[in-house]
Amino acid sequence: MKDKGLNLVQRCLAAVLIMLLASPALVEARYKPTQGSNAFSKQDEIKAGQDASAQVRKQLPVLKDSDPVVQYVQRLGRNLAAHAPGEKWPYNFHVVNKKEINAFALPGGPIYVNLGTIQAADNEAQLAGVMAHEISHVVQRHATRAATKQMYAQVPLALLGSLLGRSTGGQLAQLGVQFGVGSYFLKNSREAESEADLIGTDILYDSGYDPHAMAEFFQKLEASGGSRGPQFLSDHPNPGNRAARVSHEVSSLPAKQFRRDSAEFQSVKRQVAAMKAPASQQVAQQ
């Protein structure tokens, strides 16, 4: 009797194993983020991002938070950030009144999206893809990890912690580390781009958006860029096989229905197209 019971259990386990092997979508195999050395504490990183954000607002025509386009982007951003993996950061979302296609993330959570990016997106899922990609750079702390790598080459490890601890902004300036507009540390490596693609894919999936839309948008930019592509592609170099890797990541997740667009996005896009005010009149008040 005992042998019969054991055989029944074994047969059940074997049947379950066969089902799992026959249906890969039932086995969720998400991308496992890399780990890297980082001399910045969470507080240091947030402070560095806040300081850089203050500089960005002085240099770029950032729309006021009361603007309907900004409020839409903030709602979309909060939805995506709610599904970001790992440690929670104080994400905040801003819109720059520039027609160029670009978006960037600062350390610790500030994310900026150009009006040109909204206009270039065909649907809400494509815009969400850009924003999920930027959120992923914050998740993985790519900017401060890159800065840490450079600082290790300049300053003995034993001194680095004490330098950061005293006055983040001042000490970073002495070390030649800046995270403002055009910063070297905001220009991502192909490895960082690949990672942001895959984590962004998972964020889109969990938020209900079609993850393929992110790769579609990047491919659209590359196809239309010609010899002088958008600044976005300069700061976000193609790691190669982008669409294939996104598709592979999606295939490792359980199948589900995705949404690609909304009436609200199309309404916002029309508002963006109709905006005629000079950028100087749209600068956010400090």
C-alpha positions, 0 to 999 in steps of 0.5 A: 500500500505504501509503495502504491501511494509513493508511486502515485505521488511520483506520477503526479510530480512527473505530470506537473514537471512535464506541464511546466516543461511543455509550457515555458510561459508558466515558468517566469524567468525575469531578467536578474539585474546586475550588481555593481560597486557604488560609493554613494549611499542612498541619501548621497544619491538622492541629494546629488540628483536633487542638486542636479535637478535644480541646475537643470531647471535653470538651464532648460525650459521646464514646464510648470507642474500645473501644466496639463501635459506635465500632470499627464506625464506625472500620472503615467510616471507614477503608475510605472514607478509603482511597478519598478523593482528593487529599492524604492526611490523618490521618483518625480517626473518633469517635461521640458519644452523642447522639440528635440526627442530626448529623455534622461534620468538623474540619480535618485529619481528625477526624470525629464521628458522632452515635448518632442518625445511625446510628439514622436510617440505613436501611442501611450505604450511607446511613451511609457516605454521611454519612461520605463527605460529611464526609471530602470536607469534609476533602479540600477543606479547607473549614473552613480555606479559609473561615477564611482568607477571613475572616482576609484581611479582618482581617490584611494578607497579609504578616503572616498567614503569620508569625502562623500560623507562631508558634503556631497555636492562640494566633494563631487565637484572637487572630484570632477563629478557632475550629473547635470545636462550633458553630463558624461555620467548620464551618457549610458554604456551599451551594457547599461542600455541593455539592462535598462531595456530588459528591466523596462520590459518587465516594468511595462509588462507589470504595468499592463503595457505592451513591452514591444512598444519600447523597442518599436520606438527606438527602432523608429528613431534609428530609422528616421535619424539619418546621419544626425540622429536624435540626442536620445540615441547619442545618450542611449546607444543601441546595444544591438539586437534590442527588439530580439532581446525584448521579445525574448524577455516577454516570451519568458513571462506568462502571456497576458493582454496588453494595452497600447494606447489611450484617448488621454494620450492622443489628447495630450499629443494634440495639445503638444502639437498646438503649443506655440508659446516661446520656451522662455515663457514656459520655464518653471518657477523656482 
